[in-house]
Amino acid sequence: MTPALSGGYISWRYPTLPSSSNTRQSPQYRHARESGPRGSATSPLEAPCIEDTSLRLEGTISTVSHMITFATVRMFAESRTVRCVSVTAFDLADQMFGVTPGLRARAREYAHAHVLPVAARHDREATYPHSAIAAARAAGLLNTVIPESLGGTGMSCVDDVVIAEEVGYGCSSIWTTLAIRGLTTVPIAVGGTPEQQRILFGSVAEGAVPAFALTEPTGGSDVAAITTTARREGGDYVINGMKRYISTTDVATFFVLFAKTDPTAGRRGISAFVVSRDAPGLTVTHRFDKFAHRCYDTSEIALREVIVPESSRIGAEGDGFGLAMAAFDRNRPAVAAAGIGLARRARDEALARATSRTAFNSAVIDHQAVSHKIADIDVGISAGRLLSLAAAKELDDGRRNVTTAAKAKVFATDLAMRAATDAVQIFGAAGIMRENPVEKLMRDAKVLQVYEGTNEIQRNIVVRDLVRERSIRPEHRSGAIKMPESQPS
């Protein structure tokens, strides 16, 4: 994997993926069926099949713009029981986008064994999931940006997306504690010297916890508005300022922190530094009480005359904005995928509820007002998964993925919020009780819409590129695109 910073954007180059002959192939339009009674299971997590426990996916799969789309989803109920089938939809998508064979199954097994059983407790107690993170390391799902030669797993962005979806199904908050490591190590991978990478990646591989310190009271979505400064003094920098909404400060070993080395140069004056958590002058001034994503702290830190050596700067002066954007380009497709995982969980919980309860002498699922909600969620899941994988594949192929990643984040995290809200509605009064998981899904989904760049900012990115494309393509400048005149017969 060879990352490079060019024009403010990150280009990741990975070794050539194995040819399709090395992976399991599925004959076109073949769909495995393994049906069986659901029995007395009261939650999709107790059903005989781990995934898609209450759906029959009839796969008319077609190729459209080198991507696949589902054509039909049919839900059914027989004698108040729901049968589950295994399908090849995941396999088809994973093979198409070059996911490491077996990774999805490994991530799913990890999520069901080490995330789902502890998610509610960590949410209730607001405690850090040390055991889940240790298990992720043992399963080879941690430190995906760090090369294998330096102790990491060296995975592609596409692989990150698959991990995010499967772990996000169990708990998007616990997934975030894993993802912060990737977000923070990207600037080091892109702009760090070989010596910085050797030292910092080695420490992270051995258990050090990095944290990402960008947002401030005056600059969140508007990164150029940050006011923290790094003043050059001889061979050192002296950092002063405030950082707000910084995650995992309680367990952090060091921060990748962004400050202005030239306050007059806007975003071109931002530089990135590695700052130790116990550096003199760095203090945590406030810990916020969040209503969601409660398994990691989010805090405010103050920096007063914090001295760091020149060797702690990542890249050249002025590279900080590009390094921060590189981190977001890598992580946003995974945020989208975590939203898809959450939406899947909401769908499964809602479907289990709707098929096990009756209203007006029929199963709740038989009422179209309910079944259509669940069908719409499932359609969104299929589309969102492909969009998040496409955004990741663009990055892996060395192409600019900013717009596709923005589309993926908007679509998938808005879907997660809608899916969770609909699941609460389908549960009725029970949905707002903490005894049931859907209220947590609704709280956590809101966080996905806000962090890593709000969805409003992502829409701005999409529109900006539409306008840019219109100004570049001559046929767009005068309004509607003209159709070619018919040829004489």
N, C-alpha and C positions, 0 to 999 in steps of 0.2 A: 504494500500500500504506500503510494507516494503522494502526499497532499502538497499543494502549492497555492500560494496566494497571488492572485492576478486580478488587477482592476477592482480590488475590494471584494472579490468573490473567491470561494474555495473550489479548487478542482481536485477531486480524489481519483486516483488511478489505482486499480486493483489488478492482480494477476488474472489472466484469462480464465473464465469459468469453465468447468468441465463440460465436455460436449454432451448433448442430450442422450447419447448412447450409454452414458455412465449413470443415468438416473432412470428410475422406474417410469415407464411410459404407460399411459392409459389409452386404450383404443377410443377413438372419437365416439361421443354419445353413449359410452358405456357408463353405467352408474351402479355402484354396488348397493345391494340392499341387505340389510341385516336387521330385520324387524323383530320386535319382541314386546310383550306387555310391560307397561310401566309399573304395574303392580301398585304397591302402597306408597311409592315415593311421594313425598310432599314438596320436594324442591328439585329443580333440575340438576342440582349437584349430587342428588342421590340416585339419579336415573342410571340405567345400565350403560348408556353411552355417555361419554364425557361431553361431546360436542353436538350441538344441534339436536338436543335430546327429544324435542317434540315437533320436529319438522320433517316433512318429506320434501326433498328438493328434486324436482323433475327438471333435469338439466338440458334445456335446449341451449347449448353453448355456441356462440358465434364469434367470429373474429371481426372486430371493428377497430380500425386504426391501430393495428397490432396489439390490441387488448381484447380481453374477453368480458362478456357481460352475461349475466343470468337473464333468462327469458321468463321463466315461470317459477313460482313458489306456491305449493299447494299444502295447506294445513288440513288435517282431518282428525276426526275423533270417532272412535268405534267403541260402543258400549261404555262410554265414559272413561275409556282408557286411551292413552296416546302411545302410538308405536314410534320407535326411534329407528332411524336408518343411518348408516354411514355413507358418505358421498365422496366424490372425488374433487369437489370444488376447490378445497384447500390445495390438493395436490396439483391441480391444473394451474392455479395462480402461482404457487411456489415454484413450479418447474419453469413457467414462462418467465418469471423475473429472476431466476437464478438463486433462489434461497438455498442455503446449505442443507443437503438432504438430512432428514431426521431432526432438524433444529426445532421445528414447530412442535413435534411430539415431545421433545425434551423440555421445551419451555412450558408446554401445557402440563406435563407431569410435575414440574417444579411448582407451578402456580397452584395446582390442586393439592399438593402435599405440604407446601410451606407458606403459601400466601393466604388462601381462603380460610384455613383454620384459625389464623391469628389476626386477620384484618379487623374484625369488629372490636377485639380487645384493644388493639393499638389505637383505634379511633376513639374508643371510649376513654382510655387512660392517657391519651396523648403521649405515647411512648415510642421511642425509636425502635425499628424492627431489626435489632442486631442479628437475631437468629435467622431471619429470612434472608438477610444480606450474606451471611456466612454460607447459607445453603446455595444462594445464587453463585457465589464464587466456586463452590464445590461442583456445581452443575455446569460450569463454564459459560455462564451468562452475564458475567460482570466484566467491567473494564474492556468493553468491546472496541474502543478506539485505539487502545494501546497494542502495539505489535506483539506477536507471540515471543519474539526475541527479547522483549523487555518485560515479560511477565503477564501480558494481557492475552486477549483472544483474537485480536486483529480481524474483527468481522467487518462485513460490508454494511452500508446503510440499509440495504434491503433486509439483511439479517436482524438489524436493530428493530426494524418495523415489525417483524414477526414476533420477536421477544416482547415488544411493547404491547401488541395486541393480546397475546396470551397471558402475560402478567397483569395487564390492565383489566382483563376479565375478572381476575381475582381481587385486585385492589389497585386503582390508579395512583393512590397515595404511596403505597409501597413501591410501585413501579417508579415513581418520581425519585425516590431515594437512590434507585439504581441509575436512573437517567442523568441525575446531576453529575455523576462522575464522568459520564461521556461528554456532557455539555462543557464541563470544566477542562477536560483534557484535550479538546479539539484545538484551542489556541496554542497549546504546547506542541501538539502534533504538527500544526501548520507553520508556526513562527518560531518555535523553540530551537535552540542549538542542539547538536547531538549530545553535548554534556548535560544540558538542562533536561532533555528527554531521558537520558540514562538515569539521572538522579531522581527526578520527579516521578517518572513512570515506574521506576523501581520501587519507590516508596509507596505509591498507590497500590501496586501489585501486592505489596506486603501488608497492606491494611490501612495506610494513611487515607484520610478522607479529604478530598478537595471540595471547595465551594466556589460558587460563581458570584462575584460582587460587582454588579453593574448599576442596578437601579438606585436612584436617589430621590429625596423629597422633591427635587425640581426636575428630575429627568428619569422617566420610565420608558414609555413608548417613544418619546423624543430623546434618543440616546445622545444626540449632539448637545442637549441642554445640561448635561452633567456639569457640576461645578467643583468636584474634588480635584485638587491640583497635586502635581508631583514636580517639586522645584529642584532643579539640579544644583548640587553643591559638591564641587570636586568630583570624586568618584562615586558619589551617592546621590540618591533622590530623597527628598523630604516630602512626605505625603500628608495632606490635610484635607478633611472633608467628612461627609456623612454618607453612609450607604443604608438603604431601607429595603425591607422585604427580602432579606437575604436568607436563603434556606440552608438548613443543617449547620448553623453556626455553633450549636452546642457540641457537635461531634467533629467539627472541621479541624483538620491539621494545618491546612493553608488555604489561602484564597487566591484565585486569579482575579485580580482587581484592576479596574479601569479608571484612569485619571487623566487629566489634561496636563500635558507637558508644555503646551502652547495654548493658553486660554483664549487667544485671539483668533485661532484658526478653525473654530467650529469642530466638526467631526474629524477633520484632518489633524487636529491637535491632540487627539486621544491616543494614549499609549497603554499597554497592558503590563502588569507586574505580578510577580509571585510574592505574596506577603504572608508571613507565618502567623498563625492564629494567636500565638503568645508574644507577638512583637510588642515591645514597649510603646505605649501610646495608643494601642488598639483596644477598644473596650466595647462590650455589648451594652448598649444603653437602654434597650427595650425589647421585650419578647411579646409578640402579638398573640392574641387569643383568637384563633381561627375557628370558623364553624365547619370547616372541611379540610381535607388533607392534613389530618391532625397527627400523623405518625412522625412528622419531622417539624422542628421549630422553624419559625420565620421571624427574623429579628432585625433590629436596627443597630448598626455599628458606627462608632465614631473613631476617626483617625486624627490624632493631634501630634504633629511633629514626628510621625512614624518614619524612621530612617531605614531605607533598604539599599543594598549595593546595586551598582549598575548591572551586575551580572544577573539580577533578578528581573530585569526588563525582558519581556518576550517580544522578539522581533525588533525592528527599528522604532525610533520615536515616530509617532503618527500612524503606526500600524494597528492601533487598538481597535478602531471602529471596524476595519476589515476582519480582524480576528474575531470580534464579537459576532459579526454577521455570519462568519463561517461556522461558528458554533450553532447559531440558530438554523442555518441551512441544513446542517446535519441532523439536528434534533427535532425540527418541526414535523417532518414526516412521521417520526416515532410518536410525537404527541398526538397526531391525527390517529395513528394506529391504536394508541391507548384509549382514545375515544371510541373507536370501533369495538375494542374489547369490552368497554363499559356498556356500550349499546347492546352487544350480544348478551351480556349478563342480564340487563334489564329486560330484553326480549324473552330470555329463558325463564326468568322469574315470573314475568307477566303471563306467559303461556302456561306455565305450571299452575298458576293461580286460576286462570280462566278455564282450564280443562278439568279442574278438580272441584269447582264450586258450581252450584246451580242458582238460577234466578228465573222466576216465572216458569217453573217446571221444565227448564232446559239448561244445558250447560252454558256458562257465561260466554264461552268461545262461540256458541251458536248465534249470539247476537252480533249482527254485522257491525254495529258501532264499535264493538271491542275488537273483533277479528280484523277489521281493516286497519286499525291502529297497529296491530302486531305485524300485519303484512307490510305496511309502509316502513316500519322499522327494519324489517328483514331486507327489503329492497335497498334501503339506504346502507345497510351493512355491506351488502355485496358491492355496491358502487364505491363506498368509502374505502373498502379494503384495496380495491384496484387503484384508486387515486393515490392512496398513501404509498403503495408499492411503486407506482409510476414516479412519484416525486423522489423516492429513494433511488430508483434505478437511474434517473437522470444524473444524480450526484455521483453515483458509482461509475457512470460512463464518462465522467469528466465534463458534463454539461451543466449549464446554469439552471438550477432547480427552484429559484426563488419564487416564481409565480405559481408553479405547480404545487410547491410546498404550502404556499399561502392558501390556495384553493383546497388542498387536502385538509389543512387545519380548520378552516372555516366549516367545510362540509361535515367533517367527522365529529368535531366537538359540538357543533350545533345539533347534529343528530343525537349525540350522547345525551345532551340536555333534554331534547324532546322525548327520547326513548325512556329516560329515567322518569320524567314527569308523567308520561303516559302510563308507565308501570305503576306509579303511585296511584294514579287515578283508577286503574283497573283493580288495584288492591282495595280501593275504597278507604274506609276509616282505618283499616289495618295498615294501610300504606304509610301513614304518618306516625306510626308507632316504631320506636327504636328496636322493638323485638323483631321487626322484619327488615330485610336488607335493602329494600328499594329506597328508603328515605336517605340512607347513606350514599347510594348511587346518585341521587338527585343533588345532594350537597357537593359531592366530589366532581360531578359533571360541570358545575359552574366554574370551578377552578380551571378546568381545561380550556374554557372559553376566554379566560383572562390572562393566564401566564404565557410566557414565550411569545409575547406580542399579542395584544388583544385581537379579537376577531374583527373589530372595526379597522385596525391597522392592516390586517391581512386583506380586507376588502379594498383598502386604499392601494395596496400593492397590485392587486389584480387589475383595478381600473387604470392605474398608472401605466401598466404595461399594455393595456388595450389602447390607450391614447397614444403611447409611443409607437405601437405597431401601425396605428392609423396614419401617423405623421410620416412614417417611413415608406409605406406601400402606396404608390401613386394612385392605384384604383380606388383607394379609400378617401382621397383628399376632397373629392367633389360630391361626396354623399354616398348614395346607394351604388353598389357594384353593378355595372352594366352587364347584361347578358350578351354573349356574342350573337351577331346577326345570323339568321339562318342562311344556309348555303343554297344557291339555286339548284333545282333538281335537274 
